[in-house]
Amino acid sequence: MPQSLPTLCGSIMGSPFSLSAKIHNAAYAALGLDYTFVCFGIEDPVAGVAAIRTLGVRGMNVSMPYKTVVMEHLDAIDESALVIGAVNTINNVDGVLTGYNTDYLGAVRALQEVCELNKQRIAVIGAGGAARAVVYGCLQAAARVTVFNRSSERGKVLSSDLGAHWGGGVETFAAQDFDIVINATSVGFKQPDSNPLDGLLASHLIVMDVAFMPVRTALLLQAAELGCRTVSGTRMLVHQACRQIELYTGMEAPIDIMEQAMLEEIQRLNL
Ligand SMILES: NC(=O)c1ccc[n+]([C@@H]2O[C@H](COP(=O)([O-])OP(=O)(O)OC[C@H]3O[C@@H](n4cnc5c(N)ncnc54)[C@H](OP(=O)(O)O)[C@@H]3O)[C@@H](O)[C@H]2O)c1
């Protein structure tokens, strides 16, 4: 397998975004590793995968909009990524490229910091890539999952693909039927005034948002005001990055240092 110095890791996506580079480089520095992480905004994801092989890139994150298209160009796909239908992490071990999905694990690890998931009644709002990962993770943790989505066609497909219940449009969500509600739509991301569950929450709920900018979204602020326990998208993000560090380095991820780097960068990007 080709070698590069320092050991190179990176991210491919439609337009470059600095957050992963800050999180990963903070982790490598803390672990004393001669690794560097670079973010590549690219137009040709197939050539991007070929470049991993050509340059000997050790690990490559995959972001929007390439999480599905890269899959057929890898040598192996982890079972969870196969079921979810999206790869956000390519692990290059001795020239063999394996695709993983760490988003689902990030969501589960973040939720499990707050509660057990076994038999919990969970409502997931959304039916895109993030929702698929969240639903898969919650089902793996033996929760009872109901999906709500704006487009019923997409929501029904997700529900039947993964074995969740289909609930209908978000307006049909009734707080008393659930223990946990998770916003996995893109509503709220870089939209500090948008709350997809405005007026639909109740104080017994644990409320999670996958949106991570701003850190305290309108949904989480309303939930906290009501007295709900909350889980932020940043916690999911840092946990999924920890799994990537484990795959790329074989070492335990320094989560506190990574979280600090993430929050500093989000604050800088918000300026
Ligand atoms: N925290 C983390 O670690 C993490 C990881 C991955 C992704 N994310 C975040 O997850 C979010 C979703 O990403 P994705 O890849 O799943 O996107 P996606 O595949 O484009 O799906 C978007 C989802 O949002 C819904 N939606 C969009 N606009 C809406 C609106 N105005 N009203 C109601 N529903 C709306 C869509 O409904 P329709 O089906 O009806 O169009 C769909 O369910 C993004 O903000 C992303 O940054 C966070």
The ligand as a Gaussian input file, in Angstrom:
#p B3LYP/6-31G(d) Opt

LIG

0 1
 N      -25.079000      15.440000      14.667000
 C      -24.543000      14.620000      13.791000
 O      -23.588000      13.875000      14.075000
 C      -25.133000      14.543000      12.409000
 C      -24.735000      13.508000      11.541000
 C      -25.321000      13.457000      10.273000
 C      -26.225000      14.438000       9.869000
 N      -26.559000      15.424000      10.737000
 C      -27.539000      16.462000      10.370000
 O      -28.748000      15.813000      10.063000
 C      -29.549000      16.686000       9.265000
 C      -30.243000      15.870000       8.179000
 O      -29.267000      15.379000       7.287000
 P      -29.662000      14.290000       6.173000
 O      -28.396000      13.841000       5.558000
 O      -30.585000      13.288000       6.723000
 O      -30.484000      15.187000       5.119000
 P      -31.477000      14.679000       3.988000
 O      -31.136000      13.285000       3.578000
 O      -31.505000      15.763000       2.971000
 O      -32.932000      14.595000       4.724000
 C      -33.547000      15.785000       5.148000
 C      -34.775000      15.439000       6.007000
 O      -35.284000      16.677000       6.520000
 C      -36.639000      16.820000       6.092000
 N      -36.902000      18.241000       5.844000
 C      -36.118000      19.109000       5.165000
 N      -36.679000      20.319000       5.156000
 C      -37.844000      20.216000       5.855000
 C      -38.869000      21.142000       6.206000
 N      -38.799000      22.434000       5.840000
 N      -39.906000      20.697000       6.944000
 C      -39.992000      19.403000       7.327000
 N      -39.052000      18.477000       7.012000
 C      -38.003000      18.890000       6.288000
 C      -36.773000      15.979000       4.845000
 O      -38.128000      15.668000       4.648000
 P      -38.641000      15.165000       3.185000
 O      -38.290000      13.695000       3.108000
 O      -40.106000      15.408000       3.241000
 O      -37.936000      15.989000       2.168000
 C      -35.921000      14.777000       5.251000
 O      -36.629000      13.942000       6.127000
 C      -28.588000      17.755000       8.742000
 O      -28.835000      18.954000       9.440000
 C      -27.210000      17.217000       9.099000
 O      -26.294000      18.259000       9.355000
 C      -26.038000      15.491000      12.012000

